[in-house]
Structures are given as structure tokens and as C-alpha cells.
Amino acid sequence: MARLFADLTPLRVSAPYRRLWVALGVSNIGQQMTSVAVGLQVWSLTQSSLMVGLVGLFQLVPLVGFGLYGGTLSDAFDRRKVGVVSGVGLWACSLAFLGQSLAGLDTVAVLYAIVAVQAAFFAIGNPARQAIIPRIVPPELLPAANALGIITWTFGFTLGPVIGGLLVAATGTVTAAYAADVVAFAVLVWAMIRLPSLPPIVVPGAARPRAGWASVREGFAFLKGKRNLQMTFYEDMVAMVFGMPRALFPAIAAQWYGGSTADVALVLGLLSAAPAVGALVSGVFSGPLGHVRWQGRAIVGAIIVWGVAITSFGLVRWLPLALLLLAVAGAADNVSAVFRTTILQAATPDEYRGRLQGVFTVVVAGGPRLGDVEAGAVAALAGEAFSVVSGGIACIVGAVGLAAKFPEFLQYDARHPVP
């Protein structure tokens, strides 16, 4: 029975990992509260799903540029220092959200500007945070550490939107949600400062990794022909670009399950949290994932389940069932994320991990933002229901099509990692 539950060994054997694990969970709660608050603020100012979706576009551009460049910083410099600087930058953005709310600016342009800067700091820091884990956790514990990491991530996605929605409903303003985010990111900065020094590992006879766009090109040169690594990116892009209806949640909350302003805020929080609830449950019972050998097959199957659940969500109008379907989708996405992260860490040499994590950041964080734009644009043309259903179907078709085109991914063997 113990094997059914998440393996807590990484938390017991590594104090740096334990501190980082707690801090990332706390900061993610604050970040998701802010995400709900920004969506509500843009919706209240514009009454437009497209304008809410454009939040994703203003995040996407910095994520792409700074994510790739940030990966080179993680390979060239002490990863702890990169994490500290980016954490302070994210903390400053939290303060900016709070400041604009207290000042009553109510300007969409200001919100877009802050989310763009926030995305840039996230893109710089996330490759470092992910590349740190194989340095502070033994290789055999990576699947368990990644499952635990995703638990904290999904815990934030579960509590953050609900708490954010409740605070907005109770106070009638988004200010309290922004204030909580300020406190949460202070915890992340503390955890990054407490990490040990993590300078680059230089392979004997090889040149020291350098930061810059030349180093980005080296990372892409390494990735060329590495079909298993490429497929982890391709499959996630299909799921997030076509199957992520997050930008539609404010409109869905208002139009499908509407009521008073407080009711809409609460429903929005529940919709935003539901996928994370499913992911959290699957993370708690993630013990068996550490024994899965054919991880490529698990990724493809999980993404198909995600697409089916999202398609079904677009067809129902009973809130409990809608939340259950989103939870199933979140559970499937969690399984996919555990194995995609593990493949990337296990099959990539350390000197390339920062750069490949930069690509991973662009895909994992940028994909949903591109999905926000896609979902909002389709909804503006054909309505929210069509946008959700068509996106879910496209996700299923894309996942199956990629697996058919690159069948070697289905043979990826976790016992013998091959990039």
C-alpha cells in the first residue's frame, strides 16, 4: 500500500530540496491568486474574452526570448545566484500588481506591462530552478522528486484560485489577492538564498559554458535529432495550445454559471482550481509512476485523456460535472508532466540541462499563453463552447498524429535513457 502514495524520500535526504519544495508551493499559491485577480480585473474592465486571452500574448513574447536566454545563464553561472536574482524580480512584480490596485489605476495597459515583466523574470529563473534539482537530489530519486514538485505546483493551482476568488468575493476588490502574492514570493527569495553554491560543472577537456545567443544555438544543435526530447516538447504544445481553455474561464463563469459578481468570482476560482485538484490527487497517489518503464507511451495516453476530458467539459452545463471533468484533465496532465520532466532531466547531460530547461520553460509556460490567445480568438469568432470543444478534439488528433509519425517515442525505455 505504501508504494501507492508519493515517495517522500527526496524530502528526507535533501534539506535544500525540502526548502525549495516548500517555497515553490507557497509562491505558486500566491502566483495563482494573482492570475485569477488579473483575469478578473481585465474582464471587469473590458468584458472581453479576447482581452483576457491577450494577457497570455503579453506573457508569451518574454517567455520565449528570456526563457531561451535564461537557460544559457543557468549553464554558465551559479544556478543559485540566477535563482535569487529572478526571485527578487518576481517579488518586485508582485509589489507592482499591489501598487496599481491600491492606486486604482484600472488600466489594462498597466496590467499587460506588469505581466510581461513578470513573465521575463519567470523565464530567466525557471530553467535554473529545474536544473538545480538533479544537483541536489540523487538520480534514482528524480521521478519521486518531480512528482513531489508537481504536487506543490498543483497544490498552488488548487488553493491559489480558490483563495483568490474567495478574497475577491469577500472584499469586492483584487487588492487582497495581490497582497498575499507579495508575502508568498518573499518565501521563495528566502529559499533561493539558502541553497548551496551551484557553479557549472565543466567536463574535462570541454570549454566552459557561456551565456548568450551562441550558447542558445549550441543547445538547439544538441537537440537536433534527439527525437525523444523533441517529442516531450511537441506533445505538450499540442495539449496546451489547443486544449487549455483557461482564458475562457471568466466568460464561462459569467455566462454559463453566472450570478452576482461575488458568485462569478467564486465560480471562476473553482474552475481555475479544478484541474489542479485532479493533478494534486494524482500526485499524492504517484507512487507507481516511479516504476513505469515505457514513459513515452504514458505521456501520449495521458494527453489523449486530457483532450477527451476538455472536450466533454465544453459540452456540459452542470457545474459539479464540469469541475469533475476539469479535475480528470488535470490528473492526466500531471502524469504527462512527471514523465516529460523526468525524460528531460535523465536523458540530458548536465552541461546542457539549463539550456534544455530553457526550451522546456518556453514550451510549458509559453504553450498555455499561446493557448490563451488561441482560445480567446476562437471564442470571439464562434463562442466559448465551440472554442473549448474544438480545442479538445484538436488536442486528441494532434497527440495521436505525433505518436504515429514518431513511433520510436513509444519505445522510450526509462532504464536506458536515450535523448
Buried (B, 14 or more C-beta within 10 A) or exposed (E): EEEEEBBEBBBEBBEBBBBBBBBBBBBBBBBBBBBBBBBBBBBBBEEBBBBBBBBBBBBBBBBBBBBBBBBBBBBBBBBBBBBBBBBBBBBBBBBBBBBBBEEEEEEBEBBBBBBBBBBBBBBBBBBBBBBBBBBBBEEEBBBBBBBBBBBBBBBBBBBBBBBBBBBBBEEEBBBBBBBBBBEBBBBBBBBBBBBEEBEBEEEEEEEEBEBEEEBBEBBEEBBEEBBBBBBBBBBBBBBBBBBBBBBBBBBBBBBBBEEEBBBBBBBBBBBBBBBBBBBBBBBBBBBEBBEBEEBBBBBBBBBBBBBBBBBBBBEBEEBEEBBBBBBBBBBBBBBBBBBBBBBBBBBBEBBBBBBBBBBBBBBBBBBBBBBBBBBBBBBBEEBBBEBBBBBBBBBBBBBBEBBEEBEEBBEBEBEEBBB
